[in-house]
Amino acid sequence: MSIFFTYIGSHIQGIFNLIYIITVVFIAVFIILENRSPLKTVSWVLVILLLPIAGIIFYMFFGQEYRKKKMFSHKGLKNIERIKEITQKQLNKLPANIGSFGHDIYEKRHLINLLMANDNAFLSDNNEVTVLKNGDECFPSIFQAIEKAKHHIHLEYYIIGDDKIGNQLRELLIRKAREGVEVRVIYDDVGTWKLSKKYIRSLKEAGVMIDCFIKVRFPLLTSKANYRNHHKIIIIDGEIGFVGGLNMADRYLYGLKNLGIWRDTHLMIKGTGTVGLQSVFAADWYFVSKELLNNKDYFHTSPKTKGKLVQIVSSGPDSDWKSISQAYLLAISSAQEKVYIATPYLIPNTEINSALKIAALSGIDIRILLPEKSDTIIPSWSTKSYIEELLYSGVKIYFYQPGFMHSKLLMVDGIFSSVGSANFDLRSMETNFEVNAMVYDKETFNTLESQYMKDLSQSREIILSEWKQRSKWEKIKESFARLLSPLL
């Protein structure tokens, strides 16, 4: 009898092993057929083959590609179609008109054209742009603008804290809603995981319309937890907009004990540049609520006075193109004099990594400012794995000393500046929903450059010969983190 059960058991085990192997091979082939970047494909296949059960679960949670499947569509949104019409007209007229903006901006015409084509980012030329440094400049400006709101307040944040700053915002929004102002709030369900039900309920009871972007609840966790809304935008009365790197939480004002001050950058935009921010919010609001925001009160497209040139650019897994990543690539590869970057995480894709090294080798002044201390472990290790090859090509790299460098900046040739939510990492370029303001203006560049140089004076430059002396253990950690980075 024992022989019989042993015989049956071995056959069952054999069938199980066969099913197991077929499943692993099927998923590996499926990943290959998605035609992702070779690095990401190889990384996922290795995880599936070496850690089959854990790998399959991890892939189901975090690995599925939605750029081609489209999580949601902008089609049918009348305001989006209106923006497309404006952009198409500008595209047709751009070759004849771009010269009127001056030689420096003419030199960046290909970048302007790219963003019109890949994201329908129309060029607004009547903006006031104010650079806001850190929370002590940003939050007072935001709260003051909210105080003056007459018609609507639209907010969209990755993180809203149930803390001093978060509750100051809550109380202000409640008061404005009770005054009759339309208040709409979108928050990311993962980034704002700790926000209490009481906080949300108090807003709803006051008449604030609030919803989260992609609820993550088991079993819905599966493939959506990895696609996060990283936007940090506010639009007030269709006239004033804010965009940048600061979320609504105390750490962005007071810093963190283990990291020090929180160094960040935001922009306040007055003019038709806010139409671009409004269209981003309107698309996301339609996704979470199915309410169309197509009233003219939300979109003021008629220019008033000439000002600074701005394009609002968004990207995400629903986009046809990796718009911000493409903009970064073209801006770096077409630079003629200098490229200054600030980012908390440096995990570039292959194209941008090559562009940085080629530009440095060709004599362009490439400088990258990173935090000395990081708020995350694996991305920090992965960042460090890129430093040696970049230093070797001539890129100058600095570690910010006073606290955590969280600004997301790209500045090129004294005229082009990008400020927004997108980091120089794979997550921002391929996975998250991001939004940046692209500004073509010397004054804005000079303000950002002045702040950047002050930050560099408070940083230590990394020297190649010294960097090579790191321990083998450090290099091993960094290499493994780099291997995992396409998956995270």
C-alpha positions as CSV (number, residue, x, y, z in Angstrom):
1,M,0.0,0.0,0.0
2,S,2.8,2.4,0.9
3,I,4.4,1.7,-2.5
4,F,1.1,2.6,-4.2
5,F,0.8,5.9,-2.4
6,T,4.4,6.7,-3.1
7,Y,3.8,5.9,-6.8
8,I,0.7,8.2,-6.9
9,G,2.5,10.9,-4.9
10,S,5.4,10.9,-7.3
11,H,3.0,11.2,-10.3
12,I,1.1,14.1,-8.6
13,Q,4.4,15.8,-7.9
14,G,5.5,15.3,-11.5
15,I,2.3,16.9,-12.8
16,F,2.6,19.8,-10.3
17,N,6.2,20.4,-11.5
18,L,5.2,20.3,-15.1
19,I,2.4,22.8,-14.5
20,Y,4.8,24.9,-12.5
21,I,7.4,24.9,-15.3
22,I,4.8,25.7,-18.0
23,T,3.4,28.6,-15.9
24,V,6.9,30.1,-15.3
25,V,7.9,29.7,-19.0
26,F,4.5,31.2,-20.2
27,I,4.9,34.3,-18.0
28,A,8.5,34.7,-19.1
29,V,7.5,34.5,-22.7
30,F,4.6,36.9,-22.1
31,I,7.1,39.5,-20.6
32,I,9.4,39.1,-23.6
33,L,6.5,39.7,-26.0
34,E,5.6,43.0,-24.3
35,N,8.7,44.5,-26.0
36,R,9.8,46.6,-23.1
37,S,13.3,47.9,-22.7
38,P,15.8,45.0,-22.8
39,L,17.1,45.9,-19.3
40,K,13.6,45.7,-17.8
41,T,12.7,42.6,-19.7
42,V,15.8,40.7,-18.6
43,S,15.3,41.9,-15.0
44,W,11.8,40.5,-14.9
45,V,12.6,37.3,-16.6
46,L,15.5,36.7,-14.2
47,V,13.3,37.3,-11.2
48,I,10.6,34.9,-12.6
49,L,13.1,32.2,-13.3
50,L,15.2,32.5,-10.1
51,L,12.3,33.1,-7.7
52,P,9.3,31.7,-9.5
53,I,6.6,31.9,-6.9
54,A,7.7,35.2,-5.4
55,G,8.6,36.6,-8.8
56,I,5.1,35.8,-10.3
57,I,3.4,37.4,-7.3
58,F,5.6,40.4,-7.6
59,Y,5.0,40.7,-11.3
60,M,1.2,40.5,-10.8
61,F,1.4,43.3,-8.2
62,F,3.9,45.6,-9.8
63,G,5.0,44.5,-13.3
64,Q,2.2,44.8,-15.8
65,E,2.7,47.3,-18.5
66,Y,-0.2,49.7,-19.0
67,R,1.2,52.2,-21.5
68,K,-0.2,50.2,-24.4
69,K,-3.3,49.0,-22.7
70,K,-4.3,52.5,-21.4
71,M,-5.6,52.7,-17.9
72,F,-7.9,55.5,-19.0
73,S,-8.5,57.6,-22.0
74,H,-8.6,61.4,-22.5
75,K,-10.9,60.9,-25.5
76,G,-14.3,62.6,-25.1
77,L,-13.0,65.3,-22.8
78,K,-14.0,68.4,-24.6
79,N,-11.5,70.6,-22.9
80,I,-8.7,68.2,-23.9
81,E,-9.9,68.3,-27.5
82,R,-9.9,72.1,-27.3
83,I,-6.3,72.1,-26.1
84,K,-5.4,69.8,-29.0
85,E,-6.9,72.2,-31.5
86,I,-4.9,75.1,-30.1
87,T,-1.7,73.1,-30.1
88,Q,-2.2,71.9,-33.7
89,K,-2.7,75.4,-34.9
90,Q,0.5,76.4,-33.0
91,L,2.4,73.5,-34.6
92,N,1.4,74.7,-38.1
93,K,2.4,78.3,-37.3
94,L,5.5,77.6,-35.3
95,P,8.1,77.6,-38.1
96,A,7.0,81.1,-39.1
97,N,6.5,82.5,-35.6
98,I,9.2,81.0,-33.4
99,G,11.8,83.5,-34.6
100,S,9.9,86.4,-33.0
101,F,10.6,85.1,-29.5
102,G,14.4,85.7,-29.9
103,H,17.5,83.8,-30.9
104,D,17.9,81.9,-27.6
105,I,14.3,80.5,-27.7
106,Y,14.7,79.9,-31.5
107,E,17.6,77.5,-30.6
108,K,15.1,75.5,-28.5
109,R,12.4,75.3,-31.2
110,H,12.9,71.5,-31.6
111,L,12.1,71.0,-27.9
112,I,9.0,73.2,-28.1
113,N,7.9,71.3,-31.2
114,L,8.5,67.9,-29.6
115,L,6.3,68.8,-26.6
116,M,3.5,70.0,-28.8
117,A,3.7,66.7,-30.8
118,N,4.1,64.2,-28.0
119,D,1.8,65.8,-25.3
120,N,-0.3,68.5,-27.0
121,A,1.6,71.0,-24.7
122,F,0.6,74.3,-26.3
123,L,3.0,77.2,-25.9
124,S,1.6,80.0,-23.7
125,D,3.4,83.3,-23.9
126,N,1.7,85.6,-21.4
127,N,2.8,84.2,-18.0
128,E,4.2,85.5,-14.8
129,V,6.5,82.9,-13.3
130,T,7.6,83.1,-9.7
131,V,10.2,80.6,-8.3
132,L,9.3,79.5,-4.7
133,K,12.2,78.0,-2.7
134,N,11.3,75.5,0.0
135,G,8.2,75.3,2.1
136,D,8.6,78.7,3.8
137,E,8.1,80.4,0.5
138,C,5.8,77.9,-1.1
139,F,3.1,77.3,1.5
140,P,2.4,81.0,2.4
141,S,2.0,81.7,-1.4
142,I,-0.4,78.8,-1.8
143,F,-2.5,79.6,1.2
144,Q,-2.7,83.3,0.3
145,A,-3.9,82.4,-3.2
146,I,-6.5,80.0,-1.8
147,E,-7.7,82.7,0.5
148,K,-8.5,84.9,-2.5
149,A,-10.3,82.2,-4.5
150,K,-13.7,83.3,-5.9
151,H,-14.9,80.5,-8.2
152,H,-12.9,77.3,-7.8
153,I,-9.9,75.6,-6.2
154,H,-8.5,72.4,-7.7
155,L,-5.8,70.5,-5.9
156,E,-4.0,67.3,-6.8
157,Y,-1.3,65.9,-4.5
158,Y,0.6,62.7,-4.0
159,I,0.9,63.3,-0.3
160,I,-1.5,65.2,2.0
161,G,-0.4,64.9,5.7
162,D,-2.7,64.8,8.7
163,D,-0.4,67.2,10.4
164,K,0.0,71.0,10.9
165,I,0.3,71.9,7.2
166,G,-2.3,69.4,6.1
167,N,-4.8,70.6,8.7
168,Q,-4.1,74.2,7.8
169,L,-5.0,73.3,4.3
170,R,-8.1,71.3,5.4
171,E,-9.5,74.2,7.5
172,L,-8.9,76.7,4.7
173,L,-10.6,74.5,2.1
174,I,-13.6,73.9,4.4
175,R,-14.0,77.6,4.9
176,K,-13.8,78.4,1.1
177,A,-16.3,75.6,0.3
178,R,-18.8,77.0,2.9
179,E,-18.3,80.4,1.2
180,G,-19.6,78.9,-2.1
181,V,-16.3,78.3,-3.8
182,E,-16.1,75.0,-5.8
183,V,-13.3,72.9,-4.2
184,R,-12.1,69.7,-5.7
185,V,-9.3,67.5,-4.3
186,I,-7.5,64.4,-5.8
187,Y,-5.1,62.5,-3.6
188,D,-3.0,59.4,-4.3
189,D,-4.2,56.4,-2.3
190,V,-0.7,55.1,-1.7
191,G,1.1,58.4,-1.1
192,T,-1.7,59.5,1.3
193,W,-2.2,56.1,2.9
194,K,-2.1,57.5,6.4
195,L,-4.7,60.2,5.8
196,S,-7.5,59.6,8.3
197,K,-11.2,58.9,7.4
198,K,-12.1,61.7,9.8
199,Y,-10.0,64.2,7.8
200,I,-11.6,63.2,4.5
201,R,-15.1,63.1,6.1
202,S,-14.8,66.6,7.4
203,L,-14.0,67.9,3.9
204,K,-16.9,66.1,2.4
205,E,-19.3,67.3,5.0
206,A,-18.3,70.9,4.2
207,G,-19.0,70.5,0.5
208,V,-15.5,69.7,-0.7
209,M,-15.5,67.2,-3.6
210,I,-12.6,64.8,-2.8
211,D,-11.6,61.5,-4.3
212,C,-8.5,59.3,-4.5
213,F,-6.6,58.3,-7.6
214,I,-6.8,54.5,-8.1
215,K,-7.9,53.0,-4.8
216,V,-5.6,50.2,-3.7
217,R,-7.5,47.6,-1.7
218,F,-7.0,43.9,-1.8
219,P,-7.7,42.2,-4.3
220,L,-7.6,45.3,-6.4
221,L,-3.9,45.8,-5.4
222,T,-2.7,43.4,-8.1
223,S,-1.4,45.6,-11.0
224,K,-2.4,49.1,-10.0
225,A,-0.3,49.7,-6.9
226,N,2.7,50.5,-9.0
227,Y,1.1,53.3,-11.0
228,R,1.0,56.3,-8.7
229,N,-0.3,59.8,-9.3
230,H,2.8,61.9,-8.4
231,H,1.2,65.2,-9.4
232,K,1.6,68.2,-7.1
233,I,-0.6,70.9,-8.7
234,I,-3.1,73.6,-7.7
235,I,-5.3,75.7,-10.0
236,I,-7.2,78.7,-8.5
237,D,-10.0,80.4,-10.5
238,G,-8.3,79.3,-13.8
239,E,-5.8,82.2,-13.2
240,I,-3.1,81.0,-10.8
241,G,-1.4,77.7,-10.8
242,F,1.3,76.0,-8.7
243,V,3.5,73.1,-9.8
244,G,6.7,71.6,-8.4
245,G,8.1,69.1,-5.9
246,L,6.4,70.0,-2.6
247,N,3.6,67.9,-1.2
248,M,1.2,69.1,1.5
249,A,2.9,67.8,4.7
250,D,5.0,69.1,7.6
251,R,8.3,67.5,6.3
252,Y,8.3,69.9,3.4
253,L,8.4,72.9,5.7
254,Y,10.2,71.6,8.8
255,G,12.4,68.8,7.3
256,L,13.1,65.5,9.1
257,K,15.3,64.8,12.1
258,N,17.4,62.2,10.3
259,L,17.7,64.1,7.0
260,G,17.8,67.8,8.0
261,I,16.1,70.6,6.0
262,W,13.9,69.7,3.0
263,R,15.3,71.5,0.0
264,D,12.7,71.8,-2.7
265,T,11.5,74.0,-5.6
266,H,8.0,75.1,-6.8
267,L,6.6,77.5,-9.3
268,M,3.7,79.9,-9.2
269,I,2.3,80.6,-12.7
270,K,-0.2,83.4,-13.6
271,G,-1.4,83.4,-17.1
272,T,-2.6,80.8,-19.7
273,G,0.0,78.4,-18.5
274,T,-2.6,77.4,-15.9
275,V,-4.7,76.0,-18.8
276,G,-2.2,73.2,-19.1
277,L,-2.4,72.5,-15.4
278,Q,-6.2,72.6,-15.5
279,S,-6.3,70.2,-18.4
280,V,-4.2,67.7,-16.4
281,F,-6.5,68.1,-13.4
282,A,-9.6,67.8,-15.5
283,A,-8.5,64.6,-17.1
284,D,-7.7,63.1,-13.7
285,W,-10.9,64.4,-12.2
286,Y,-12.9,62.8,-15.0
287,F,-11.1,59.5,-14.3
288,V,-11.9,59.5,-10.5
289,S,-15.4,61.1,-10.7
290,K,-16.7,60.9,-14.3
291,E,-17.5,64.6,-14.1
292,L,-16.5,66.7,-17.1
293,L,-15.0,70.1,-16.3
294,N,-15.5,71.8,-19.7
295,N,-17.0,75.1,-18.6
296,K,-15.2,78.2,-19.9
297,D,-14.9,79.4,-16.3
298,Y,-12.2,76.7,-15.8
299,F,-10.2,77.5,-19.0
300,H,-9.1,81.0,-19.7
301,T,-7.4,80.6,-23.1
302,S,-7.5,84.3,-24.2
303,P,-4.0,85.9,-23.7
304,K,-3.9,89.3,-21.9
305,T,-0.4,90.6,-22.0
306,K,2.9,89.2,-23.3
307,G,5.0,87.5,-20.7
308,K,7.1,84.3,-20.2
309,L,6.8,81.2,-22.4
310,V,5.6,78.1,-20.6
311,Q,4.6,74.6,-21.7
312,I,2.9,72.3,-19.2
313,V,3.9,68.7,-19.9
314,S,2.4,65.5,-18.3
315,S,3.3,61.9,-18.8
316,G,2.2,58.5,-17.4
317,P,1.4,54.9,-18.2
318,D,-1.6,56.1,-20.1
319,S,0.4,58.4,-22.4
320,D,1.2,57.5,-26.0
321,W,4.7,58.8,-25.5
322,K,7.1,59.1,-22.5
323,S,6.8,62.9,-22.9
324,I,8.9,64.1,-20.0
325,S,11.6,61.5,-20.6
326,Q,11.8,62.5,-24.2
327,A,12.0,66.2,-23.3
328,Y,14.8,65.5,-20.9
329,L,16.6,63.5,-23.5
330,L,16.3,66.1,-26.2
331,A,17.2,69.0,-23.9
332,I,20.4,67.3,-22.8
333,S,21.5,66.0,-26.2
334,S,20.9,69.4,-27.9
335,A,22.6,71.5,-25.2
336,Q,25.3,73.8,-26.4
337,E,26.8,75.2,-23.2
338,K,25.5,73.8,-19.9
339,V,23.1,71.4,-18.2
340,Y,22.3,71.7,-14.5
341,I,20.3,68.9,-12.8
342,A,18.9,68.6,-9.3
343,T,17.1,65.4,-8.3
344,P,16.7,63.2,-5.2
345,Y,17.1,60.0,-7.3
346,L,19.3,59.5,-10.3
347,I,18.3,56.2,-12.0
348,P,18.3,57.3,-15.7
349,N,17.1,55.1,-18.6
350,T,19.7,54.0,-21.1
351,E,19.1,56.9,-23.5
352,I,19.4,59.6,-20.9
353,N,22.4,58.0,-19.3
354,S,24.2,57.9,-22.6
355,A,23.1,61.5,-23.4
356,L,24.6,62.8,-20.2
357,K,27.9,61.1,-20.9
358,I,28.1,62.1,-24.5
359,A,27.3,65.7,-23.7
360,A,30.0,65.8,-21.0
361,L,32.6,64.2,-23.3
362,S,31.8,66.8,-26.0
363,G,32.6,69.6,-23.6
364,I,29.2,70.6,-22.2
365,D,29.2,71.6,-18.5
366,I,27.1,68.9,-16.9
367,R,26.4,69.2,-13.2
368,I,24.2,67.0,-11.1
369,L,23.1,67.8,-7.5
370,L,22.0,64.8,-5.4
371,P,21.2,64.4,-1.6
372,E,24.0,63.2,0.7
373,K,21.3,61.4,2.7
374,S,18.3,59.8,1.2
375,D,14.8,59.0,2.4
376,T,14.9,55.6,0.6
377,I,17.5,52.8,0.7
378,I,17.4,50.9,-2.6
379,P,16.9,54.0,-4.9
380,S,19.8,55.6,-3.0
381,W,22.1,52.6,-3.6
382,S,21.0,52.4,-7.2
383,T,21.8,56.1,-7.7
384,K,25.3,55.6,-6.5
385,S,25.8,52.8,-9.0
386,Y,25.7,55.4,-11.9
387,I,28.1,57.9,-10.4
388,E,31.5,56.4,-11.4
389,E,30.7,56.1,-15.1
390,L,29.3,59.6,-15.2
391,L,32.3,61.0,-13.4
392,Y,34.6,59.2,-15.8
393,S,32.9,60.9,-18.7
394,G,33.3,64.3,-17.2
395,V,30.0,64.9,-15.5
396,K,30.4,66.9,-12.2
397,I,28.4,65.4,-9.3
398,Y,27.7,67.0,-5.9
399,F,26.1,65.8,-2.7
400,Y,24.0,68.3,-0.9
401,Q,25.0,68.6,2.8
402,P,22.5,70.7,4.8
403,G,19.5,68.3,4.3
404,F,17.5,66.3,1.7
405,M,17.7,67.6,-1.9
406,H,14.2,67.0,-3.3
407,S,14.1,69.6,-6.1
408,K,13.4,68.2,-9.6
409,L,15.2,70.6,-11.9
410,L,16.7,70.6,-15.4
411,M,18.3,73.9,-16.6
412,V,19.9,74.2,-20.0
413,D,21.9,76.9,-21.8
414,G,20.6,79.9,-19.9
415,I,17.1,79.9,-21.3
416,F,15.3,76.5,-20.7
417,S,14.2,75.4,-17.2
418,S,12.0,72.4,-16.2
419,V,10.4,72.3,-12.7
420,G,7.9,69.8,-11.6
421,S,7.2,66.4,-10.0
422,A,9.4,64.2,-12.3
423,N,12.6,62.8,-10.9
424,F,15.5,61.6,-13.1
425,D,14.6,57.9,-12.4
426,L,12.9,55.1,-14.1
427,R,9.7,55.4,-12.0
428,S,9.1,59.0,-13.0
429,M,10.0,58.4,-16.6
430,E,8.0,55.2,-17.1
431,T,5.6,54.4,-14.3
432,N,4.2,57.4,-12.4
433,F,1.9,60.1,-13.5
434,E,4.0,63.2,-13.6
435,V,3.7,66.9,-14.6
436,N,6.4,69.5,-15.2
437,A,6.4,73.2,-16.3
438,M,8.9,73.9,-19.1
439,V,9.8,77.5,-19.0
440,Y,11.7,79.4,-21.8
441,D,12.9,82.5,-20.1
442,K,16.3,84.0,-19.1
443,E,15.0,85.6,-15.8
444,T,13.5,82.4,-14.5
445,F,16.7,80.5,-15.5
446,N,18.9,83.1,-13.7
447,T,16.8,82.8,-10.5
448,L,17.0,79.0,-10.5
449,E,20.7,79.1,-11.4
450,S,21.5,81.5,-8.6
451,Q,19.8,79.2,-6.1
452,Y,21.5,76.2,-7.7
453,M,25.0,77.7,-7.3
454,K,24.2,78.5,-3.7
455,D,23.2,74.9,-3.2
456,L,26.4,73.8,-4.8
457,S,28.4,75.9,-2.4
458,Q,26.7,73.9,0.4
459,S,27.6,70.6,-1.2
460,R,30.6,68.4,-1.6
461,E,31.9,67.6,-5.1
462,I,32.5,63.9,-5.7
463,I,36.0,63.1,-7.0
464,L,36.4,60.1,-9.2
465,S,39.7,58.9,-7.6
466,E,38.1,59.0,-4.1
467,W,34.8,57.5,-5.2
468,K,36.6,54.4,-6.6
469,Q,37.9,53.7,-3.1
470,R,34.5,52.6,-1.8
471,S,34.4,49.2,-0.2
472,K,33.5,46.2,-2.2
473,W,30.5,45.7,-0.1
474,E,29.2,49.1,-1.0
475,K,29.7,48.4,-4.7
476,I,27.9,45.0,-4.4
477,K,24.9,46.6,-2.8
478,E,24.8,49.3,-5.4
479,S,25.0,46.8,-8.3
480,F,22.2,44.6,-7.0
481,A,20.1,47.7,-6.3
482,R,20.7,48.8,-9.9
483,L,19.5,45.4,-11.1
484,L,16.3,45.8,-9.1
485,S,15.6,49.4,-10.1
486,P,13.7,48.7,-13.3
487,L,11.3,46.6,-11.2
488,L,10.6,49.1,-8.5
